Amino acid sequence: MTAFNAFWVEKTDDGFTHSIVERSTDDLPEGEVLIKVAYSSINYKDALSARCLPGITRKYPHTPGIDAAGSVVSSSSPDFKEGDEVICIGFDLGMNTPGGFGEYIQVPAGWITPLPVGLKLRESMVLGTAGFTAALCVEKLERMGAAPSDGPVIVTGATGGVGSVAVALLARAGYEITASSGKAGKTEYLKSLGAANVIGRDELQEESSRPMLATSYAHGLDTVGGSILSNVIKSLNYGGSVAICGLVASPAFQTTVLPFILRGVNVLGIDSVELPVDQKTATWNRLASDWKLDSLDDMAQEIHLEGISEAVDQIFAGQISGRTLVSHN
Ligand code: NDP
């Protein structure tokens, strides 16, 4: 039995409370692998869980954190041994299983990826689920045949965690990127990540009854949904694809079939959560090698458990750019 600190969310009649509590490894659910977490990160889903908002966590009190990277303490699985450095993202981690905002997690071996050669624990969590999801989007666009020579790619919610890594990955691969952002002061940040053009979110937000708009983008990577996604779909070139992964604006979007049947547009759904671990491992390996980003440190701010509550507030106030790393060191 080992005592450790964890960020603790309790549901109250008028909302939620946050504290840092001492827990014991005996309190953790059964699982094959006990991991001492070195780093976690803050994702949009963690913010929803920390505010007790519906759709993520059913049972409180709870420790969120859908991301964790650290070292194996003990394992009953032949696949992992004490001292192995590992990454655990997705599945039920941080949803109803205590997550990476605690210094220890205990999980099934099938949720874990060995830390790939070429990536440090800290770097893996600067990427975290958000960066990993950006990579899934780019991979799926390329599987649909997208290539830099097709023309500009629009990235929405561009200063967000998914958006920032998406801009950097696409730029590294040679794409011309138009970044859409609601943050007027972040143009230089987005250009430093590799965006060629930055447009205001409002340019894409206006609802239009027209079934199609002038073609402006070869492909898209959408993290926000709603009318922005509708307008991206209506603005894609013939044969264009949009990878969709998020819903910060709205889970709903409105379109007719016309972009699909007249322009051959493709909508590509992205899920990082239930993706089988062997596929997760393949994408992590890519992020550690040919897709390794030099700009990882530039897109992350580092906090400790005490800073999580404020970081959650900043997410809902639209004040965070890039990635927020949670260090347990
Ligand atoms: P962040 O909170 O880091 O970023 C979201 C960004 O969206 C903001 O930075 C902002 O960017 C933009 N934004 C915020 N509010 C609005 C709004 N009301 N309307 C339009 N744009 C807005 O979130 P993440 O990048 O971590 O996640 C983005 C989405 O992707 C979330 O919905 C998340 O749940 C989802 N997701 C899905 C995954 C999957 O497996 N499918 C995995 C990971 C995330 P800006 O100011 O630049 O416009």
Residues whose N, C-alpha, C, O or C-beta is under 5 A from the ligand:
A	BS01	NDP	N43 Y44 K45 T129 A130 T133 G157 A158 T159 G160 G161 V162 G163 S180 S181 G182 K183 R201 T223 V224 C245 G246 L247 V248 A249 I270 D271 S272 V273 I315 I320 G322
